[in-house]
Amino acid sequence: MSSLFGPSRLQDKVVLITGASGGIGAATAILFARAGANVILTARRASALSTIQSRCVEAHNSSGLECGGLFQSLTLDVSKSNDISHLASRLPSWAKDKVDILVNNAGLVLGVEKVGEIEEEEVNVMIDTNVKGLIGMTQLFINQFKQRGSGHIIQIGSVAGVEAYPGGSIYCATKYAVRAFTSALRKEVVDTKIRITEIQPGLVASEGFSLTRFRGDQQKADQVYSGLQPLSSEDVAEEIVWAANRPAHVQIAESLIFPTNQAGPRDVARPLLDQSK
């Protein structure tokens, strides 16, 4: 594996990633594949998952590693509890009861409306995906990890869960919930070898994220990144895989990641609000 991470402890590990059809999730899957892991890719878009799985195969083949190299794509909408409850039965034999690392990456943001102007449906979509979906996936795997005595859950939070900003009240509320849930979970398993990590990215030019926020308006989505170089999906993926690759006794509890020209959420709030007028 690349010296960027040091000796790989990820070879033959089984990793399950939500929201793996693009952006941070896709970049993370590819990097785990390069590290010699076996990867379950889940997301709503089957065709996009197939493309990313092919890139995982290429990344593994280029690594020269003889371990790992097993990949499976499964459609999954984490906002639907029925999808989560049936996931375990759909896993391939090499992953059943053998998932070592869960990366809860699936999430989204909709709109920049202020409180009093937010559509109830969009509130529900963000809460169902960002909070209830993440909790459901965590509950699905935490008992397996407890029975085995090991495992690693990596939650993708946000700087929005550290400090709220205007125009992002519901999204910020969901990421605050993720941070609180993750902190409580970490304390609950402190006497075990289970590791709990939260990665908190700042401004990321992740595929489709801002485009979803602005409901398909590419011009508004691009303006969010005007005047600075944001993080890329690959930047965040490196932090995720680095955290997973620490020695078994080392837990990266939280990792807050900014682009150089960002110091907090307020650096992003103004362009968001300007576009909401």
C-alpha positions in Angstrom: 0.0 0.0 0.0 1.1 3.6 -0.5 3.5 5.0 2.1 1.0 7.7 2.7 -0.7 5.4 5.1 2.3 3.3 6.3 2.0 -0.5 6.5 -1.5 -1.6 5.5 -3.6 -3.2 8.3 -6.6 -3.2 5.9 -5.6 -6.2 3.8 -8.5 -8.7 3.5 -10.7 -6.5 5.8 -14.4 -6.3 4.8 -15.6 -2.8 4.4 -19.2 -1.7 3.8 -19.8 1.9 2.5 -23.1 3.7 2.1 -23.6 6.3 -0.5 -20.8 4.7 -2.5 -22.1 5.6 -6.0 -20.3 9.0 -6.1 -18.4 11.7 -4.3 -16.7 10.8 -0.9 -18.3 7.3 -0.8 -16.9 6.4 -4.2 -13.5 7.8 -3.6 -13.3 5.9 -0.2 -14.3 2.6 -1.9 -11.6 3.0 -4.5 -9.0 3.8 -1.9 -9.9 0.8 0.3 -9.7 -1.4 -2.8 -6.2 -0.1 -3.4 -5.3 -0.9 0.2 -6.2 -4.6 -0.3 -9.7 -4.6 1.4 -12.8 -6.3 0.2 -15.6 -3.8 -0.3 -19.4 -3.8 -0.3 -20.6 -0.7 -2.2 -24.2 0.4 -1.4 -26.3 3.3 -2.8 -29.5 4.0 -4.5 -28.1 4.3 -8.1 -27.4 0.8 -9.4 -25.8 1.9 -12.7 -23.4 4.3 -10.9 -22.4 1.6 -8.4 -21.5 -0.7 -11.2 -19.1 2.0 -12.6 -17.5 2.5 -9.2 -17.1 -1.2 -8.7 -15.2 -1.4 -11.9 -12.9 1.3 -10.7 -12.4 -0.6 -7.5 -11.3 -3.6 -9.5 -8.8 -1.5 -11.4 -7.5 0.1 -8.3 -6.9 -3.3 -6.6 -5.3 -4.7 -9.7 -2.9 -1.7 -9.9 -1.9 -2.1 -6.3 -0.1 -5.4 -6.9 -1.6 -6.9 -3.7 -2.7 -10.5 -3.8 -5.1 -10.0 -0.8 -8.5 -8.5 -1.0 -10.1 -7.8 -4.4 -13.6 -9.0 -3.6 -16.3 -6.4 -4.4 -20.1 -6.4 -4.4 -22.6 -3.7 -5.3 -26.0 -3.6 -3.6 -28.8 -1.0 -4.1 -29.7 0.5 -0.7 -31.8 3.5 0.3 -30.8 4.2 3.9 -33.9 6.4 4.4 -36.0 3.3 4.1 -35.9 1.1 7.2 -37.1 -1.9 5.2 -34.0 -1.6 3.0 -31.7 -1.7 6.0 -33.5 -4.5 7.8 -33.1 -6.8 4.7 -29.5 -5.8 4.0 -27.8 -8.5 6.1 -29.6 -11.3 4.1 -28.3 -9.8 0.8 -24.7 -9.8 1.7 -22.4 -12.2 -0.2 -21.1 -15.2 1.7 -17.6 -13.6 2.1 -19.2 -10.7 4.0 -22.0 -12.3 6.1 -21.2 -11.7 9.7 -17.7 -10.6 8.6 -17.9 -6.9 8.0 -15.0 -5.2 9.8 -15.6 -1.6 8.9 -18.8 0.3 8.4 -18.5 3.7 6.7 -21.8 5.6 7.1 -21.4 8.1 4.3 -24.9 8.5 2.8 -26.3 12.0 3.4 -27.6 15.0 1.6 -28.7 18.6 2.1 -31.6 20.4 0.4 -32.1 24.1 0.0 -30.9 27.2 1.8 -34.3 28.4 3.1 -34.5 30.0 6.5 -36.6 28.7 9.4 -40.3 29.3 8.6 -39.8 28.7 4.9 -38.6 25.1 4.9 -40.8 22.5 3.2 -41.8 19.7 5.6 -41.0 17.1 2.9 -37.4 18.3 2.7 -37.1 18.3 6.5 -38.2 14.6 6.5 -35.8 13.6 3.7 -32.8 15.1 5.5 -33.7 13.6 8.8 -34.6 10.2 7.4 -31.4 10.0 5.4 -28.8 11.8 7.6 -30.0 10.7 11.0 -32.4 7.7 10.9 -30.5 6.0 8.1 -27.2 6.4 9.9 -28.7 5.1 13.2 -30.3 2.2 11.5 -27.1 1.1 9.8 -25.2 1.5 13.0 -27.7 -0.6 15.0 -27.6 -3.3 12.3 -23.8 -3.8 12.7 -23.0 -2.8 16.2 -24.3 -6.1 17.7 -22.2 -8.1 15.3 -19.2 -6.1 16.3 -20.0 -6.7 20.0 -20.4 -10.4 19.5 -17.1 -10.6 17.6 -15.3 -8.2 20.0 -14.0 -5.9 17.3 -15.1 -3.6 14.5 -14.9 0.0 13.4 -17.7 2.4 12.6 -16.8 5.6 10.7 -19.5 8.2 10.6 -19.3 11.0 8.1 -20.4 14.1 10.0 -19.6 17.7 9.1 -18.4 21.0 10.4 -22.1 21.8 10.3 -22.4 19.5 13.3 -19.8 21.5 15.2 -21.1 25.0 14.5 -24.4 25.9 12.8 -24.9 28.4 10.1 -27.9 30.4 8.7 -29.6 28.8 5.8 -28.6 25.4 6.9 -30.7 24.8 10.1 -32.1 21.4 9.3 -28.9 20.0 7.8 -26.9 21.4 10.7 -29.4 19.8 13.1 -28.9 16.4 11.4 -25.2 16.6 11.7 -25.4 17.8 15.4 -27.5 14.6 15.9 -24.9 12.5 14.2 -22.2 13.9 16.5 -24.2 13.4 19.6 -25.2 9.8 18.6 -21.6 9.0 17.8 -20.2 10.4 21.0 -22.7 8.4 23.1 -22.0 5.2 21.1 -18.2 5.7 21.7 -18.8 5.9 25.4 -21.1 2.8 25.4 -18.4 0.6 23.8 -15.4 2.1 25.6 -14.7 -1.2 27.4 -14.5 -3.1 24.1 -12.1 -3.1 21.1 -14.7 -1.5 18.9 -13.6 1.8 17.4 -15.9 4.7 16.7 -14.8 7.6 14.5 -16.4 10.7 13.2 -14.9 12.5 10.2 -16.1 16.1 10.0 -15.3 17.7 6.6 -15.6 21.4 5.8 -16.3 22.6 2.3 -16.0 19.7 -0.1 -16.6 19.9 -3.9 -18.2 16.4 -3.7 -20.1 15.1 -6.8 -23.7 16.2 -6.7 -23.7 17.6 -3.1 -24.2 21.3 -3.8 -26.1 20.4 -7.0 -28.7 18.6 -4.8 -28.8 21.5 -2.4 -29.7 23.9 -5.2 -32.1 21.4 -6.8 -30.1 21.0 -10.0 -29.0 24.6 -10.6 -25.4 24.1 -11.7 -24.5 27.8 -11.7 -25.6 28.2 -8.0 -23.8 25.0 -7.1 -20.5 26.2 -8.7 -20.7 29.6 -7.0 -20.4 28.0 -3.5 -16.7 27.2 -4.3 -15.9 30.5 -6.0 -12.7 32.2 -4.7 -11.2 29.2 -2.9 -10.0 25.7 -3.5 -12.4 23.3 -1.6 -11.6 19.8 -0.4 -12.0 17.1 -2.9 -13.7 13.8 -2.3 -10.3 12.1 -2.5 -9.0 14.4 0.3 -11.8 13.2 2.7 -11.4 9.6 1.6 -7.7 9.7 2.6 -8.7 10.8 6.1 -11.3 8.0 6.3 -8.9 5.3 5.2 -6.0 6.7 7.3 -8.3 6.5 10.4 -9.2 2.9 9.5 -5.6 2.0 9.1 -4.5 3.1 12.6 -3.2 0.3 15.0 -6.0 -1.6 16.7 -5.4 0.3 20.0 -5.6 3.7 18.4 -8.9 5.4 17.9 -9.4 8.6 15.9 -12.4 9.9 17.8 -13.0 13.0 15.6 -11.2 14.5 12.7 -12.2 18.0 11.6 -11.0 18.8 8.1 -10.9 22.2 6.3 -9.6 23.5 3.1 -6.8 26.0 3.8 -9.1 29.0 3.1 -11.8 27.9 5.5 -11.8 28.5 9.3 -15.4 27.6 10.1 -19.0 27.3 8.7 -19.5 31.0 8.5 -17.0 31.1 5.7 -19.6 29.2 3.6 -22.8 30.8 5.0 -22.6 34.1 3.1 -22.5 32.7 -0.5 -25.3 30.3 0.4 -27.5 33.1 1.8 -26.7 35.4 -1.1 -28.1 32.8 -3.5 -31.2 32.3 -1.5 -32.4 35.9 -2.2 
